[in-house]
């Protein structure tokens, strides 16, 4: 038996299961406002260890070996975590896939990763079976029966082994396969907005190091981090799951993010921190104000992309402090702005051990206030700034230019060295020569009682002016039958500069979002073509 290394996930769980077997490290909540909830699913270190061994023994019988890949396709279930630990035990590599993925994209992710098998919830099983013939390497399917919304027909379960049966069996101890800290443990795919998704390889050591990132955030010994973001996205793993598993914080997990239940869940379970990304802040802020908004146990919110326009009003209304972070799964390093440090709107300065600069296309540093590409590398240029895209050496090579990891994000810094995000490379909204900050538009719209959610983006200007964009505000009405676009346009005219007022209001029942709650702009753009009846322009008297 090899000596344990506490940076290895399975070793860390083995050690903690021996020292604190009954510690309730993960609570998967099923709290319902209407009282119809099923019991919560609680996982102790001992339960996680035992179930991981059961899954590992089954996968070993299926022929899974060190370095082999398998996919996990489900919402935030305890079995997701147990499958992660099983992969660590076997020296295998798990590939998280958003359970909403379908068709060609799903076939690509399974095929590109060379996954030997897939563990899928029943509500994702139909999509897997539909593409199985196009994935010749896929030798087995293991299904988790949940009976949750969207569950497949019972007949489909006959085409897969039952994970419930595996977990109901006796614990069979599996000897941990020897691995190096540099060996892969996980492949997380990018969203693929500019081409086919790329698989970012994460090492054994990276997962272990992420488990202690709570120290950077300022987590307290009694921290109870909460997340409703998907485990298929690194944010949920970074801010809640891995700090819980490695540092012992008692995390609370929801199947998915739900803004209407957010504060009630935090109060019920005593959550002291949670994470939000980009549009989540606007969605939460757009909820109707309540007298008890600030009556909650949350001390801090770890945020990536808080709109500057609502930053301070958000903190005041909910009685919280925002810790802003910047980082990317395929980037190099992280930046942090702790509460009370630095200007509102900045995502901070790089953490110790990393350098960050704003560079132009030729690799020269941009002066303060000038927008360029956000780039990172190990401090002093010592170490590899690179990223490994699975099976794509060319993309891995092209990611590094002039010795820096080019993020693809555009930003600037001020004279005091504080960094700011401006837009994705090739993005941004310019209208009549002004650059539009969508967050200001979203704040004004979100405060309208008619609005449940909002996302603002740009489309090529109807004027045809090069580089100019018209502003589209996609709105989810509280009640579509009595929604009055004229009232909303009037609110925008009263609260915004003329160039910021939306050219169009696009009404939808739901804003399509990724697993990390990022609005998917391309689907909304397509909807402009297919559902022109959803579009409203302001009717102004001449």
C-alpha positions as CSV (number, residue, x, y, z in Angstrom):
1,X,0.0,0.0,0.0
2,X,1.5,3.4,-1.0
3,X,1.8,6.2,1.5
4,X,-1.1,8.6,1.5
5,X,-0.9,12.1,0.1
6,X,-3.4,14.6,1.5
7,X,-3.5,16.5,-1.8
8,X,-5.1,13.4,-3.4
9,X,-8.9,13.5,-3.1
10,X,-9.4,9.8,-2.2
11,X,-6.5,9.8,0.3
12,X,-7.9,12.9,2.0
13,X,-11.3,11.3,2.3
14,X,-9.8,8.0,3.7
15,X,-7.9,10.0,6.4
16,X,-10.9,12.1,7.4
17,X,-13.2,9.0,7.4
18,X,-10.9,7.5,10.0
19,X,-10.6,10.7,12.1
20,X,-14.1,12.1,11.8
21,X,-16.3,9.4,10.4
22,X,-19.6,10.9,11.4
23,X,-18.9,14.5,10.4
24,X,-21.8,15.7,8.2
25,X,-19.6,17.4,5.6
26,X,-22.2,17.7,2.9
27,X,-25.9,18.4,3.1
28,X,-27.9,18.1,-0.1
29,X,-31.0,20.2,0.8
30,X,-34.5,19.5,-0.3
31,X,-36.2,22.3,1.6
32,X,-39.4,23.4,0.1
33,X,-41.4,26.5,0.9
34,X,-44.6,24.6,0.5
35,X,-43.6,22.0,3.0
36,X,-43.6,19.2,0.4
37,X,-39.9,18.5,0.5
38,X,-38.3,15.0,0.6
39,X,-35.7,14.4,3.3
40,X,-32.3,16.0,2.9
41,X,-29.4,13.8,1.8
42,X,-26.5,14.1,4.3
43,X,-23.1,12.6,3.6
44,X,-20.5,12.0,6.3
45,X,-16.9,11.2,5.5
46,X,-17.6,7.6,6.2
47,X,-20.5,7.4,3.8
48,X,-18.6,9.2,1.1
49,X,-15.6,6.8,1.5
50,X,-17.8,3.6,1.6
51,X,-19.9,4.6,-1.4
52,X,-16.8,5.6,-3.4
53,X,-15.3,2.2,-2.8
54,X,-18.5,0.6,-4.0
55,X,-18.5,2.6,-7.2
56,X,-14.8,2.0,-7.7
57,X,-15.1,-1.7,-7.3
58,X,-17.9,-1.7,-9.9
59,X,-16.0,0.4,-12.4
60,X,-12.9,-1.8,-11.9
61,X,-15.0,-4.9,-12.8
62,X,-16.0,-3.0,-15.9
63,X,-12.4,-2.8,-16.9
64,X,-11.7,0.9,-16.0
65,X,-7.9,1.4,-15.5
66,X,-5.6,4.2,-14.6
67,X,-5.8,7.1,-17.0
68,X,-9.1,6.0,-18.5
69,X,-11.9,8.6,-18.7
70,X,-15.5,8.3,-17.8
71,X,-18.3,11.0,-17.8
72,X,-20.6,12.1,-15.0
73,X,-23.8,13.6,-16.2
74,X,-26.2,14.7,-13.4
75,X,-27.3,17.6,-11.3
76,X,-25.8,18.1,-7.8
77,X,-26.4,14.7,-6.3
78,X,-24.2,13.0,-3.6
79,X,-23.4,10.3,-6.1
80,X,-21.6,12.9,-8.2
81,X,-19.1,13.4,-5.4
82,X,-18.8,9.7,-4.7
83,X,-18.0,9.1,-8.4
84,X,-15.3,11.8,-8.2
85,X,-13.7,10.1,-5.2
86,X,-14.0,6.7,-7.0
87,X,-12.1,8.2,-10.0
88,X,-9.3,9.3,-7.6
89,X,-9.1,5.9,-6.1
90,X,-8.6,4.2,-9.5
91,X,-6.3,6.9,-10.9
92,X,-9.0,7.4,-13.5
93,X,-10.2,10.8,-15.0
94,X,-13.8,12.0,-14.6
95,X,-15.4,14.3,-17.2
96,X,-18.3,16.4,-15.8
97,X,-21.1,17.1,-18.4
98,X,-24.0,19.5,-17.9
99,X,-27.0,17.2,-17.7
100,X,-28.9,19.6,-20.1
101,X,-26.5,18.7,-22.9
102,X,-28.0,17.0,-25.9
103,X,-27.4,15.8,-29.5
104,X,-24.2,16.7,-31.3
105,X,-22.6,18.5,-28.4
106,X,-23.1,15.6,-26.1
107,X,-21.7,13.2,-28.7
108,X,-18.7,15.5,-29.1
109,X,-18.0,15.7,-25.4
110,X,-18.2,11.9,-24.9
111,X,-16.2,11.2,-28.1
112,X,-13.6,13.9,-27.7
113,X,-12.8,12.8,-24.1
114,X,-12.6,9.2,-25.1
115,X,-14.9,8.3,-22.2
116,X,-15.1,4.6,-21.6
117,X,-18.4,4.9,-19.8
118,X,-20.8,7.4,-18.3
119,X,-22.7,7.7,-15.0
120,X,-25.9,9.5,-15.8
121,X,-29.1,10.4,-13.9
122,X,-32.3,9.0,-15.3
123,X,-33.4,12.5,-16.6
124,X,-30.2,12.6,-18.8
125,X,-30.3,8.9,-19.8
126,X,-32.5,9.4,-22.8
127,X,-30.0,11.9,-24.3
128,X,-27.1,9.5,-23.7
129,X,-28.9,6.6,-25.3
130,X,-29.7,8.8,-28.3
131,X,-26.0,9.3,-29.1
132,X,-24.6,6.1,-27.8
133,X,-24.2,4.6,-31.3
134,X,-22.0,7.6,-32.3
135,X,-19.6,7.0,-29.3
136,X,-17.9,3.7,-30.0
137,X,-15.6,4.0,-27.0
138,X,-18.5,4.1,-24.7
139,X,-18.6,0.6,-23.2
140,X,-21.0,1.0,-20.3
141,X,-23.7,3.2,-18.9
142,X,-24.5,3.4,-15.2
143,X,-27.8,5.1,-14.3
144,X,-28.9,6.9,-11.2
145,X,-32.6,6.5,-10.6
146,X,-33.9,9.7,-9.2
147,X,-37.5,9.9,-10.4
148,X,-37.0,13.7,-10.5
149,X,-38.5,15.9,-13.2
150,X,-37.6,14.8,-16.7
151,X,-36.8,11.2,-15.7
152,X,-36.7,8.8,-18.6
153,X,-39.2,6.1,-19.3
154,X,-38.6,3.0,-17.2
155,X,-37.8,1.0,-20.3
156,X,-34.7,3.0,-20.9
157,X,-33.3,1.9,-17.5
158,X,-32.9,-1.6,-19.0
159,X,-30.1,-0.3,-21.2
160,X,-28.0,0.6,-18.2
161,X,-26.7,-0.8,-15.0
162,X,-28.3,0.6,-11.8
163,X,-26.2,2.8,-9.6
164,X,-28.7,2.3,-6.7
165,X,-28.0,-1.5,-6.9
166,X,-24.2,-0.8,-6.8
167,X,-24.6,1.4,-3.7
168,X,-26.9,-1.1,-2.0
169,X,-24.2,-3.8,-2.1
170,X,-21.5,-4.5,0.5
171,X,-18.4,-2.3,0.9
172,X,-15.5,-3.8,-1.1
173,X,-12.3,-2.1,-0.3
174,X,-10.4,-1.1,-3.4
175,X,-6.7,-0.5,-3.1
176,X,-5.7,2.9,-4.3
177,X,-3.9,3.0,-7.6
178,X,-0.5,4.8,-7.5
179,X,-0.6,8.2,-9.0
180,X,1.6,11.2,-9.3
181,X,0.4,14.7,-8.3
182,X,0.8,15.8,-11.9
183,X,-1.5,13.0,-13.2
184,X,-4.9,14.1,-14.5
185,X,-8.0,13.7,-12.4
186,X,-10.6,15.8,-14.2
187,X,-11.4,17.2,-17.7
188,X,-13.7,20.2,-17.7
189,X,-14.9,21.4,-21.1
190,X,-15.2,25.1,-22.0
191,X,-18.5,26.4,-23.2
192,X,-17.5,26.4,-26.8
193,X,-18.9,29.8,-27.7
194,X,-16.2,30.4,-30.3
195,X,-15.8,26.8,-31.7
196,X,-15.8,23.3,-30.4
197,X,-15.5,23.0,-26.6
198,X,-12.0,22.3,-25.4
199,X,-11.3,20.0,-22.5
200,X,-9.2,21.6,-19.7
201,X,-7.2,18.9,-17.9
202,X,-7.0,19.3,-14.1
203,X,-4.4,17.5,-12.1
204,X,-4.6,15.6,-8.8
205,X,-2.6,18.4,-7.2
206,X,-4.9,21.1,-8.6
207,X,-7.9,19.6,-6.9
208,X,-6.1,19.2,-3.7
209,X,-4.8,22.8,-3.7
210,X,-8.4,24.0,-4.6
211,X,-9.5,22.3,-1.4
212,X,-7.7,24.9,0.7
213,X,-8.6,28.0,-1.3
214,X,-11.1,28.9,1.5
215,X,-8.0,30.3,3.4
216,X,-7.6,32.9,0.6
217,X,-11.3,33.8,0.8
218,X,-11.2,34.2,4.6
219,X,-13.4,31.2,5.5
220,X,-13.8,30.9,9.3
221,X,-13.6,27.5,11.2
222,X,-17.4,27.5,11.4
223,X,-17.9,28.3,7.7
224,X,-21.0,26.8,6.0
225,X,-20.5,27.5,2.3
226,X,-23.6,27.1,0.1
227,X,-23.9,26.6,-3.6
228,X,-26.6,25.9,-6.1
229,X,-24.2,26.1,-9.1
230,X,-23.5,22.9,-10.9
231,X,-20.6,20.6,-10.0
232,X,-19.9,20.5,-13.7
233,X,-18.5,24.0,-13.4
234,X,-15.3,24.7,-11.4
235,X,-16.9,27.6,-9.4
236,X,-19.0,25.2,-7.4
237,X,-16.1,22.9,-6.8
238,X,-13.8,25.8,-5.8
239,X,-16.1,27.8,-3.5
240,X,-18.0,25.0,-1.8
241,X,-17.4,21.4,-2.6
242,X,-13.6,20.9,-2.5
243,X,-13.1,23.3,0.6
244,X,-15.8,21.2,2.3
245,X,-14.1,17.8,1.5
246,X,-10.6,18.9,2.3
247,X,-11.0,21.5,5.0
248,X,-14.1,20.0,6.7
249,X,-16.5,23.0,6.1
250,X,-20.1,21.8,6.3
251,X,-21.3,22.7,2.9
252,X,-25.0,23.0,1.8
253,X,-25.8,22.0,-1.7
254,X,-28.9,22.6,-3.9
255,X,-29.6,20.7,-7.0
256,X,-29.5,23.9,-8.9
257,X,-29.6,27.7,-8.3
258,X,-33.0,29.1,-7.5
259,X,-33.1,32.8,-6.7
260,X,-36.6,32.7,-5.2
261,X,-35.5,30.2,-2.5
262,X,-31.9,31.5,-2.0
263,X,-32.3,33.4,1.2
264,X,-34.8,31.0,2.8
265,X,-32.3,28.1,2.3
266,X,-29.5,30.2,3.7
267,X,-31.6,31.0,6.8
268,X,-32.8,27.4,7.3
269,X,-29.3,25.8,7.1
270,X,-27.2,28.7,8.5
271,X,-25.2,29.3,5.4
272,X,-22.4,31.8,6.0
273,X,-21.2,32.3,2.5
274,X,-22.3,31.5,-1.1
275,X,-21.0,32.1,-4.6
276,X,-22.6,34.0,-7.5
277,X,-21.5,34.7,-11.0
278,X,-22.3,37.5,-13.4
279,X,-26.0,37.7,-14.1
280,X,-26.9,36.0,-10.8
281,X,-26.4,39.2,-8.9
282,X,-28.9,41.0,-11.1
283,X,-31.4,38.2,-10.9
284,X,-31.2,38.1,-7.1
285,X,-31.4,41.9,-6.9
286,X,-34.5,41.9,-9.2
287,X,-36.5,39.9,-6.6
288,X,-39.1,42.1,-4.9
289,X,-37.7,43.7,-1.7
290,X,-38.7,42.0,1.5
291,X,-38.6,43.4,5.1
292,X,-36.3,40.5,6.1
293,X,-33.8,40.8,3.2
294,X,-30.9,41.7,5.6
295,X,-32.0,39.2,8.2
296,X,-29.8,36.3,7.1
297,X,-26.7,34.5,8.4
298,X,-24.6,35.1,5.3
299,X,-21.4,37.0,6.0
300,X,-19.8,37.0,2.6
301,X,-20.6,36.4,-1.0
302,X,-17.8,35.2,-3.3
303,X,-18.6,36.7,-6.6
304,X,-17.3,36.7,-10.1
305,X,-18.6,39.7,-12.0
306,X,-20.8,41.8,-9.7
307,X,-22.1,44.7,-11.8
308,X,-20.7,47.9,-10.4
309,X,-24.1,49.6,-10.6
310,X,-25.7,47.3,-8.0
311,X,-22.6,46.4,-5.9
312,X,-23.2,48.8,-2.9
313,X,-27.0,48.7,-3.1
314,X,-26.8,44.8,-3.1
315,X,-24.5,44.8,0.0
316,X,-26.7,47.2,1.9
317,X,-30.0,45.6,1.0
318,X,-28.9,42.1,2.0
319,X,-26.5,43.0,4.8
320,X,-23.5,41.1,3.2
321,X,-20.0,41.8,2.0
322,X,-18.9,40.9,-1.5
323,X,-15.5,39.3,-2.1
324,X,-14.8,39.7,-5.9
325,X,-12.7,37.1,-7.6
326,X,-11.4,36.6,-11.2
327,X,-10.1,33.4,-12.6
328,X,-10.6,30.9,-15.4
329,X,-10.4,27.2,-15.6
330,X,-7.9,27.5,-18.4
331,X,-6.2,30.6,-17.0
332,X,-3.2,31.1,-14.9
333,X,-3.7,32.4,-11.4
334,X,-6.5,34.3,-9.6
335,X,-7.2,37.8,-8.5
336,X,-9.2,38.9,-5.4
337,X,-10.7,42.1,-4.2
338,X,-11.6,41.6,-0.5
339,X,-14.4,43.6,1.1
340,X,-13.4,47.2,1.8
341,X,-10.2,46.9,-0.2
342,X,-9.9,48.8,-3.5
343,X,-12.5,50.5,-5.6
344,X,-16.0,49.2,-6.4
345,X,-16.1,47.5,-9.8
346,X,-12.5,46.1,-9.6
347,X,-11.9,42.4,-9.4
348,X,-8.8,43.1,-7.4
349,X,-5.1,42.2,-7.7
350,X,-3.4,38.9,-8.4
351,X,-3.0,36.5,-5.4
352,X,0.6,35.8,-4.2
353,X,2.5,33.6,-6.6
354,X,1.1,35.0,-9.8
355,X,1.6,38.0,-12.0
356,X,-1.1,39.7,-14.0
357,X,-0.8,42.3,-16.8
358,X,-3.0,44.0,-19.4
359,X,-1.2,43.4,-22.7
360,X,-1.8,44.6,-26.3
361,X,-1.7,42.3,-29.4
362,X,2.1,42.7,-29.6
363,X,2.6,41.7,-26.0
364,X,3.3,45.2,-24.7
365,X,1.8,46.3,-21.4
366,X,-1.0,48.8,-21.7
367,X,-0.8,52.0,-19.6
368,X,-3.5,52.6,-16.9
369,X,-6.9,53.1,-18.3
370,X,-6.2,51.5,-21.7
371,X,-8.1,48.3,-22.5
372,X,-6.1,45.2,-23.4
373,X,-6.2,41.5,-22.8
374,X,-6.0,40.2,-19.3
375,X,-2.9,37.9,-19.1
376,X,-1.4,35.8,-16.3
377,X,1.7,33.7,-15.4
378,X,3.5,32.4,-12.4
379,X,5.2,35.3,-10.5
380,X,8.5,36.4,-12.0
381,X,8.0,34.2,-15.0
382,X,9.2,31.2,-13.1
383,X,7.0,28.2,-14.0
384,X,4.7,27.1,-16.7
385,X,1.9,29.5,-17.5
386,X,0.3,27.0,-19.8
387,X,-2.9,24.9,-19.9
388,X,-3.4,21.4,-21.3
389,X,-6.4,21.1,-23.6
390,X,-7.1,17.3,-23.8
391,X,-6.0,16.0,-27.2
392,X,-5.4,19.4,-28.6
393,X,-1.7,20.3,-28.5
394,X,-2.1,23.1,-31.0
395,X,-4.7,25.0,-28.9
396,X,-2.6,24.4,-25.8
397,X,0.4,26.0,-27.5
398,X,-1.6,28.9,-28.9
399,X,-2.9,29.8,-25.5
400,X,0.5,31.0,-24.5
401,X,1.9,34.1,-26.2
402,X,5.0,36.1,-25.3
403,X,5.3,33.9,-22.1
404,X,1.8,34.8,-20.9
405,X,-1.5,32.9,-20.7
406,X,-3.9,35.0,-22.8
407,X,-7.3,34.8,-21.1
408,X,-9.4,36.1,-24.0
409,X,-10.9,38.6,-21.6
410,X,-10.5,42.4,-22.1
411,X,-9.8,44.7,-19.2
412,X,-7.8,47.5,-17.8
413,X,-6.0,48.5,-14.6
414,X,-5.9,51.8,-12.8
415,X,-2.9,53.8,-11.7
416,X,-2.9,52.0,-8.3
417,X,-2.8,48.5,-9.9
418,X,-6.4,47.5,-9.5
419,X,-7.8,45.4,-12.3
420,X,-11.1,45.6,-14.1
421,X,-13.0,43.4,-16.5
422,X,-14.5,45.2,-19.5
423,X,-15.7,42.5,-22.0
424,X,-14.9,39.3,-23.7
425,X,-12.5,39.7,-26.6
426,X,-14.4,40.6,-29.7
427,X,-17.4,41.6,-27.5
428,X,-18.6,44.8,-26.0
429,X,-21.5,47.1,-26.9
430,X,-20.7,50.4,-28.6
431,X,-23.6,52.7,-29.5
432,X,-23.2,56.1,-31.1
433,X,-19.6,56.1,-30.1
434,X,-20.3,55.3,-26.4
435,X,-19.4,52.0,-24.8
436,X,-22.4,50.7,-22.9
437,X,-22.1,49.1,-19.5
438,X,-24.9,46.5,-19.5
439,X,-24.9,46.4,-15.7
440,X,-26.3,49.9,-15.5
441,X,-29.1,49.0,-17.9
442,X,-29.8,45.8,-16.1
443,X,-30.0,47.5,-12.7
444,X,-32.7,50.0,-13.8
445,X,-34.7,47.3,-15.5
446,X,-34.3,44.8,-12.6
447,X,-35.9,47.4,-10.2
448,X,-39.1,47.5,-12.2
449,X,-41.7,45.4,-10.3
450,X,-42.9,43.9,-13.7
451,X,-39.5,42.2,-14.2
452,X,-38.4,38.8,-12.8
453,X,-35.0,38.6,-14.6
454,X,-33.1,40.5,-17.2
455,X,-30.0,40.2,-19.5
456,X,-28.7,42.9,-21.8
457,X,-26.6,42.3,-24.9
458,X,-25.9,43.9,-28.3
459,X,-26.7,43.1,-31.9
460,X,-25.3,44.7,-35.1
461,X,-26.8,48.2,-35.4
462,X,-29.7,48.5,-37.8
463,X,-27.9,51.7,-39.0
464,X,-25.2,49.5,-40.5
465,X,-22.5,51.6,-38.8
466,X,-19.3,49.5,-38.4
467,X,-18.7,48.3,-34.9
468,X,-21.9,49.9,-33.6
469,X,-24.5,47.8,-31.7
470,X,-28.2,48.1,-30.9
471,X,-29.0,47.4,-27.2
472,X,-31.4,44.5,-26.5
473,X,-32.8,43.9,-23.0
474,X,-34.1,40.4,-22.6
475,X,-36.8,40.4,-19.9
476,X,-38.6,37.7,-18.1
477,X,-41.9,39.3,-17.0
478,X,-43.5,38.5,-13.6
479,X,-46.8,38.2,-15.4
480,X,-46.7,38.3,-19.2
481,X,-50.4,38.9,-19.6
482,X,-50.2,42.4,-18.0
483,X,-46.7,43.4,-18.8
484,X,-46.5,47.0,-20.1
485,X,-43.3,47.7,-22.2
486,X,-44.2,51.4,-22.3
487,X,-43.8,51.6,-18.6
488,X,-40.4,49.9,-18.7
489,X,-39.2,52.1,-21.6
490,X,-40.2,55.2,-19.6
491,X,-38.3,53.9,-16.5
492,X,-35.2,53.5,-18.7
493,X,-35.6,57.0,-20.2
494,X,-35.8,58.4,-16.7
495,X,-32.9,56.5,-15.2
496,X,-30.4,56.1,-18.1
497,X,-28.4,58.2,-20.5
498,X,-30.0,58.2,-24.0
499,X,-27.5,55.8,-25.6
500,X,-28.1,53.3,-22.7
501,X,-31.8,53.0,-23.3
502,X,-32.6,49.7,-25.0
503,X,-33.4,49.6,-28.6
504,X,-35.5,46.6,-28.0
505,X,-37.2,44.6,-25.3
506,X,-37.2,40.9,-25.9
507,X,-39.8,39.0,-23.8
508,X,-39.0,35.4,-22.9
509,X,-40.3,32.9,-20.3
510,X,-36.8,32.0,-19.2
511,X,-33.3,33.2,-20.0
512,X,-31.2,30.3,-21.3
513,X,-28.1,29.9,-19.1
514,X,-25.1,27.6,-18.8
515,X,-24.3,25.4,-15.8
516,X,-22.6,28.4,-14.2
517,X,-25.7,30.6,-14.7
518,X,-24.1,32.6,-17.5
519,X,-26.8,33.8,-20.0
520,X,-26.4,32.1,-23.4
521,X,-26.6,35.0,-25.8
522,X,-26.5,33.0,-29.0
523,X,-29.9,31.4,-28.2
524,X,-31.4,34.8,-27.6
525,X,-30.0,36.1,-30.8
526,X,-31.5,33.1,-32.7
527,X,-34.8,33.8,-31.0
528,X,-34.9,37.3,-32.4
529,X,-35.2,35.6,-35.8
530,X,-37.6,32.8,-34.9
531,X,-39.9,34.8,-32.5
532,X,-40.1,38.3,-33.8
533,X,-43.4,38.7,-31.9
534,X,-41.5,38.8,-28.6
535,X,-39.7,42.0,-29.6
536,X,-40.9,45.4,-28.6
537,X,-39.7,48.9,-29.7
538,X,-40.5,52.1,-27.9
539,X,-43.5,54.0,-29.4
540,X,-42.6,57.6,-29.0
541,X,-44.6,60.5,-30.2
542,X,-42.9,62.6,-32.9
